[in-house]
Amino acid sequence: MKGAIFHDYYKFIGGGEILALSMAKILHADLITTELTLNKEFFEGVRVQSLGSLPAIPGIHQTMAMFRFEHSNLQDEYDYFIFSGNWAHHASKHHSPSIFYCNTPVRAVYDLYPSFSQSLPFYSRPAYAAWACAIKWKDQRSVKRVTKVVANSKNVQERIYRYHNRESEVIYPAIDTSLYRCEEYGDFWLSVNRLYPEKRIYLQIEAFSRHPEENLVIVGGCAPGDHASSYARYIYSLAAKYPNINILGQVPHEEVQSLYARCKGLICTAVNEDFGMTPLEAMASGKPVIAVCEGGFLETVTPSCGVLIAADQRSIFEAVQKVGVNPEQFHDACISRAAEFDISVFKKKILVAVDEITRDAV
């Protein structure tokens, strides 16, 4: 049977992009996307099709992605479909049977709507309210049409039920633990995330700015058309004031793996993170994780693998001082914990999910 994986766009490499590509490789499926700017080498062995480019204007960018998926029709070319991301599931209008692998309901129109709205100039808020209302209506219609909903965590499973009134199965994202290694516990802490407001990177910068003896390396960026372009510029300007804080921006995944291999540990401060792949990537490298006590981090970070903390700069640095005394002690537990989420586990579960929807469709 031939399948297609629909994913929002491939402008930079994040957890969602890696997961969609992993599904395509596991299922020998094609990838269908919109914006496609990554090098072909990233998709080695996978056929990729773009539905077209998008205007780099926040709001319009996302809306156009939604319409590209909604008006696509590849029903006759494939036997089943998987939707991944915030906008790809709008393809459910013309594609069945389908699985919506939900990383989260669109947070900008659901749980994070108040903070998104407050971050805008007051004169933009009425337009944003109207946009969010329209997106929410279309979003809920699209989710009703999918055959099966899969959540990437128990945290997201609860959101799906709250906002869409649909049951879902939890299948944790895949991590290929064989790609990660431990070389040393070096002289820097690592932070890997998109430069979005909800990642609360300013807390990390505040913590390390007051302790110049500790170094922080931040990896991640945002692409044209993202809602967070101005925030990313703010974070760059803030970090530039401190010589012990270095933002590398978007780097190849092989370089990220090298940073994991050489860092002292990982810092995670996202607001109610959907799931969070970076803790598992750090653990697969034998590195401890310092994460805020919220969201998906509660499902991965155990006391033997790191520390869960309050979301403030004092708690961050107290944990840095505590864990940094002997980060090596976490090595074995971290490796074991990451193995519980290995791609081999994901493969078995996603194959069963595909079998369910295709068997019922016969």
N, C-alpha and C positions, 0 to 999 in steps of 0.2 A: 504494500500500500504506500502511496506517495502522499507526504504531508508538506504543509507550508507553515513556517513560523513567521508571523507578522510582528515586527518590533518597531517602535516609534521612529527612531532615527539612529544613525551611526555617525555622530559628529565627534564624539570622543569616547574613551573607554571607561566604563563604569561597571558596577556589579550587574546591572540589568542587561547591558550589552554583552557581557561575558556569558551570562546565563542563557540568553536567547541563542547565542552562537553554540553553546554547549548542547542545548536541546537539538539544534539543527544537526550537529555531528552525531549525537546519540541515535537520532531517529532517521538519519540520512535524508533530512528534509531540506527544502529550499528556504532561504531567508527573503522576506519581503519587507521593505522599509521605505522611508521617504528620503530625507537628507542623507547622503552617503559620501562622506569626505575622508574616511579612514583608508589607509593603504590596503591594496588588495591582499598583501601578505597576511594581514590579520584574519582574513576569511579563508585561509588555505583549506582546500578540500570541500568548500561549501559554495553552492551556487547562490548568488545574491542578485536580487532585482530591486531597482528603485522605482517608486511611483512618482518621483519628481522632486525637484528642489522646493524650498519654502522661503518666504520672505523673512529676513532677519529682524523682525519687529516683534517684541514681546506681546503676547496676546494673539496677534494675527498669526504669528508663527505656529502656535499650538492649535489655533482654530483651523488653519489650513491643513495641518497634519490630520486632524480629525476628519475633515471633509475628503481628503485624499483616500483615507481608508474606507470611509463610509461609501464612497462612490466606486471603489474598486470592485471587480468581479472576476475572480479566478476559479469559480466554483467547478467548472468543467475540467480544470487541469489537475485537481488534487482530490484526495479521498477524505482528508480531514485537515483541520486548521487549529493552530495554537496562537493566541494573542498575548503579547507581552508588552507591558508599558502602560502609560496613561491614556493613549489615544488609539492604539492599534485595535482594541476590541470593538471600535465602531465599524470595523469590517464585518462584524457579525450580521449585519443587514443582509449580506449576500453570500455568506459562507457558513456551511454546516456539514457535518457535525463539528463542534468546536469546543476547545478548552480555553478559558480565560485564566492564564497564570497571573494572578494579581499580586503585584509587589506592594500596592496600596491603592485604595480609592483616591482619586485626585485630591490631595490634601489642601490645595489652594482654594477649593470650593467646599470643603467639608471641615475637618477639625482645625485646620490652620487658616481658615478664611478670615477670622478677626484680625490676626497678626498681619496677614498679607494686606488687608484693607487699610489698617492703621499705618503701614509703612509707605502708603501712597500719599501724594499731595491731596489735600481735601477736595480740590476741584476734580480729581480723577476718580474719586470713590463712587459716585453714582454710576459712572460708566462701567467700573469694575463690578459693581453689584449686579448690574444688568447682565454683563458677560457671564458671571458666575452662575446666575440663575438659569440662563440658557444652557450653559455647559452641563450643569447638574441634571437638567431635564433630559438632555440627549444622552448623558452618561448612564442614567438609570434605565432608559429604554434599551440601550445597547447591551447592558449587562443582563437584562431579562431574556435577551435572545440567545445567549450562549448556552450550549448544552450542559457544560460542567464548569464549575468555578473551583480553582485551586488557589490556596493562599500560601504565601511564602513563609508564614509564621503564625503562631497562635495570636499574636498581637494584631496582625492584619486580618486574621479570621474573624476576630471580634468586630473590627471596623466594617468588614463586608456585611456581616449580619446587621449591624447598626444602621448602615447607610443604604444597603440594597435589599435587606430582608431575605438574603439567600444563604443557604448552608454551603459550606465549602470544606474541602479536604486540605489539610496541611501537608505540603511536600516541601521540605526545606531546600533552599538553593544548593546547587552543586559546587563543590570546590575540589579541584584536582590536586590533592595533597602532594602528589609526586613532583609537582612543579616548584615546591618551596623547600628551602634548606636553611640551616643555621651555620653561619661562618664565625660569628663573634658577637659579643655584647659590647657594642662600640660606644662612642662618646655622644650619641644623639638619640633623642626620642622622635618617633615618627607619627605623623598625622596624615591619613589618606582619606580624602573626601572631596566632593564637589564644593566649590566655593559658594555655598548657598547660605542664606541667613539661618535656616533651620539647623544647620550644622554647628552653630554657636562657636565658630573658630575664634572669635574675639576673646572667649574665656581662656582658651589655650594661650593666646598671645599675652593676655593680662598676667597669667600665672608665670610664664617664662620671662616676661619683661622684668619682673622683680627679682629674678634669680639668674643673673648672667653667667653663672658657672655651669648651668645646664643648657644644652642646645636642643632646639626643636626644628625639625625639617617637615614642611607641609607640602604634600603632593596633591594636585588636583586643580581644576580650572572650571570655566564655564564657556559655552559656545555662543556665538552671535544668535540673538533671538531668545536666549534664556531670560527668565525673569530676574536673574540675579547679577546682571552685568555691573550695575552700579555698586552693589555690595562687594563684588570681587575687587573692584578698583579700591574701595575703602580698605579692604583687608590687606591688599598689597601695600598701600600707603602706611597703614598702621604697623605692619611687620617691618617695613624698611627702617623704622626708627631704632631697631634693636639688632645689633650684630650677631646675637646668638639665635636669631630666628630667621630661617631661610625658606622662602616659598619657591619651589621648583616649577610650579605650574603643571600642565599635563605632560607626562613623560611616558615612553613606551613601557608596556607591562613587564618586559624583561628587566627594566631598570627598577621598577617598583619591587619586583621580587628580590633584586639585589639589595635594595634598601631594607626590606624586611630581614634579609639574612644578616645585615650588619648593625641594625639598630639595637638599642637597649630595650625598647618596648614600644607599645602603641598607645596613643591617646585618642579617645572617642567621646565627643560631647554633643552629639545630635539630639534634637528634641524628639522624644518618643520615637526613636528610630524604627522603621518598618520591621527590618530584621537585622541587617548589617553584615555584609560579607567580610569587611576588613578585620574584625576580631578573629575570624576563622583563618584568614590568610596569615595573620601574625602568629596565631597558635600553631599553624602548620609549619611555621618557621622556628618554632620553639620559643617564641617571645611572649612575655606577659602582657596583659591588656589592662589599661586603666580606663574604665568607661563609666558614664553616668548611669545611675540606677533607674533606668527607664526603658520602656519599649522592648525591642528585640534583643537588646543586650542582656536582658534577664534570662533569655532562653539559651544563651551560649556561654557567657562568662561565669565561671564557677570560682569559688575561693582558691582552688588549687591552680587556677589559670590566670589570676589577676585580682583586681580590686574594683568593686562597684562603689561609686562615690556620689555625693551631692553635686549639683550643677553649679559650682562656684569656683573661683580661681584658687581660693585657699585650700579647698579639698583636693583640687588637682595637684597642687604642689606638695601637699602633705603625702599624697599617694606616690608621687614621683620620688620623694625622699625615702619613703618606706620601701617601695619595690626596688628602687635603684641600688640599694645596699647589696643585694644578691639576686639579680634577675635570673641567674642560671638555675636557681632552685625550682623554677616553674617549668623548666624545659620538658621533662618527661610527661607531666600532666597535660601540658599544652598540646603536645604531639598526639597523645591519646584522645583528647577531646576533639581535635580537628578531624581525626579519623572517623568519628561518629557521623560526620557530615560529608564524607568523601563522595566523589562523583559516582562511585559504584553503587552507593545506597540510593542516590537520586535516580540513577538509570533504571533500577528495578521498579521504582514507584511510578515514574513517568510512563514507562512502557505499559504498566497495568492500567493507568488512567486512559491512555490512548486506546488500548484494547476495549475498555468499557464503552467509550463513546462510539467506536466504529462497530462493535458487535451489536449495540442497540440500534444502530442506524440501518443495519441490514434488513 
